[in-house]
């Protein structure tokens, strides 16, 4: 992604120390791009999950230096791990690798931000003034975190050993576990904003982890847990929502639907909420701990290019081919796309073979035949040893991989989330080999059918 973290929330400083040869090679590419106009066959804007996966696939197919990636970050984060970091199950340093190691070695990496898109002239301008001409463009910019949209929130997050935390940024994620440790009594409040979010299940995963943590430390009876969500449902897929309602009832977690955080008053430990169905109703809630999921949007620079985006600021693509509706040499993958799927890393994985095949077809002037079904996956961690693995499609119908009931809390799904998925991500997806679980699902389905 161009900015997995908003420009308003600075990314962590780079820590990469690579070989002399690798650094020299990367620096040469970057400095040369800064001096001259740059031309490429395929330009990928963004080095997140989708951008890196497609960089690997396309560069392997097209050959050396045919693909250029524009990405300013020094580090690539496996963001699905942030939930586990917030619960003290993983450490921040386990969640990232140097971008230079993650990007393929046979691409051109321009270490800068895109600041202007000109699809009419097939060009993108970077923050360093480089004009990049492309034959084919892939937008993989991800979402922008808008912490500043909630008055008082950044101030609250800047207080040392404070009571406000957020799992969504590497800058703040360590505060969450500190808050779990520090709170002894009072209100623990968790939020879901009135905006698109990446991994829509993540705002409530930390609710269940926190509740389990408080029970383990014998302080649960002194802490009231409330989940305030802007949504009209606890989860968008009824098959899993029904199971989650049972979880919150059993564990005495309060859930308020259509309630949106609009202000934080850190000096008074007050969170201000609005009823989205009755906007005149404002609620002030005292907190001893407040976990905030920030409002999110497409990156500002992308949303400003009205030629590329729809009214909501997301790239205007066909939801099956992921090709732009107007510019046939433009595609999108992941969170910046206007396709109406849940925004998760699993979605990007499932989109990657579709985008790859269709981009290659477009390059060859052939018909686009590969289709994306809206597959998304959300491992709903419900504690330190349990997880509900939600998998579904565009129609919000279950599209499950395993021949077991996945709407139940299971240790096996927790082990998959904690131990197996990070390895799958780094070793397979980032190298262009993981296309989601469709093949596994089909194989298990045939096996199950054969036993009948």
Buried (B, 14 or more C-beta within 10 A) or exposed (E): BBBBBBBBBEBBEEEBEEEEEBEEBBEEBBEEBBEEEBBBBBBBBBBBBBBBBBBBBBBBBBEEEBBBBBBBBBBBBBBBBBBBBBBBBBEBEEBBBBBBBBBBEBBBBBBBBBBEBBBEEBBBBBEBEBBBBBBBBBBBBBBBBBBEBBEBBBBBBEEEEBBBBBBBBBBBBBBBBBBBEEBEEBBBBBBBBBBBBBBBBBBBBBBBBBBBBBBEEEEBEEBBBBBBBBBEEBBBBBBBBEBBBEBBEEBEBEBBBBBBBBBBBBEEBBBBBBBBEEEEEEBEBEBBBBBBBBBBBBBBBBBBBEEBBBEEBBBBBBBBBBBBEEBEBBBBBBBBBBBEBBBBBBBBBBBBBBBBBBBBBBBEEEEBEBBBBBBBBBBBBBBBEBBBBBBBBBEBEBBBBBEEEBBEBBEEBBEBBBEEBBEBBBEBBBBBBBBBBBEEBEEBEEEEEEEE
